[in-house]
């Protein structure tokens, strides 16, 4: 673990708060305020806040190449919203200036580049997860329409068999 990582881990709470502020109140999922609400009052916001914390811990800890499971949870929360991927996942890129600000001018540029590379890799993984979730939602919608169509066809066949006239 680098000296920068240790310094940033010590200031994790202030970094997390700055990240929430950078994400802003315009996010109605509750990224900015959900850490004050309960799990049942705002479930999506609760998962978003918990996920942001997990992502930050993973990012600062320099733990291996595996991505945190929280990224998938964040992507599920974002996938149900009707907005483009660039807007849905922008909160990950908001982390770069927050970390650079927290690191200050004394930070080693090589360490900052390594953190930026981890954020980029995390963002690419998040994009893959987001697209997979959106595809799953689209497939669920198609399946629902197909089930409705089959049900209507059965009703129509029943009406025709019984000799009832169609209006």
C-alpha positions, -999 to 999 in steps of 0.1 A, spaced: 0 0 0 14 34 -9 17 64 14 -9 81 -7 -34 53 -2 -28 53 36 -33 90 37 -65 88 17 -79 59 38 -74 80 69 -95 107 52 -121 83 38 -151 99 55 -143 133 42 -136 120 7 -169 101 7 -188 132 18 -171 153 -9 -180 126 -34 -216 127 -24 -216 165 -27 -200 162 -62 -227 138 -73 -251 165 -62 -287 168 -51 -300 164 -87 -297 127 -83 -331 116 -71 -319 81 -63 -305 96 -31 -268 94 -35 -263 127 -18 -287 122 12 -294 85 16 -267 80 42 -290 98 66 -321 78 57 -328 42 67 -326 11 47 -364 9 45 -372 46 40 -350 48 9 -338 13 -2 -323 25 -35 -305 53 -18 -293 31 10 -278 6 -14 -262 35 -34 -247 50 -3 -234 16 9 -221 8 -25 -202 41 -28 -185 34 5 -175 -1 -6 -162 12 -39 -141 39 -22 -127 14 3 -118 -10 -26 -102 18 -46 -81 31 -18 -70 -3 -5 -51 -14 -36 -66 -48 -32 -60 -70 -63 -77 -68 -96 -111 -81 -86 -139 -55 -87 -161 -49 -57 -195 -65 -57 -209 -31 -48 -204 -20 -84 -230 -44 -96 -254 -32 -70 -249 4 -80 -254 -6 -116 -287 -23 -108 -299 8 -90 -289 30 -119 -302 6 -146 -339 10 -136 -336 47 -143 -344 60 -178 -312 78 -186 -282 73 -209 -252 53 -195 -230 84 -195 -254 101 -170 -260 70 -150 -223 62 -144 -210 98 -143 -208 95 -105 -178 72 -108 -159 99 -128 -168 125 -102 -145 106 -79 -113 116 -98 -113 153 -89 -124 145 -53 -95 122 -48 -70 146 -64 -83 174 -42 -80 153 -10 -45 142 -20 -33 177 -23 -2 189 -42 22 167 -22 8 136 -38 31 116 -62 19 120 -97 26 83 -104 3 72 -75 -24 96 -88 -22 81 -122 -25 46 -107 -56 57 -89 -70 72 -121 -63 39 -139 -82 20 -112 -111 44 -115 -111 39 -153 -110 1 -149 -138 3 -123 -159 25 -147 -154 1 -176 -165 -28 -154 -195 -7 -142 -204 0 -178 -205 -37 -186 -226 -44 -156 -250 -15 -164 -255 -27 -200 -261 -63 -188 -287 -50 -164 -304 -28 -190 -305 -58 -214 -321 -79 -187 -347 -52 -181 -354 -50 -218 -358 -88 -220 -382 -87 -191 -403 -61 -209 -404 -82 -241 -413 -113 -221 -441 -94 -204 -455 -82 -237 -453 -117 -252 -472 -132 -222 -499 -105 -226 -502 -113 -263 -505 -150 -256 -532 -144 -230 -552 -122 -254 -549 -148 -281 -563 -175 -258 -592 -153 -248 -599 -146 -285 -598 -183 -293 -622 -190 -264 -646 -163 -276 -645 -178 -312 -651 -213 -299 -681 -202 -279 -696 -186 -309 -697 -151 -294 -695 -122 -318 -667 -98 -316 -677 -61 -312 
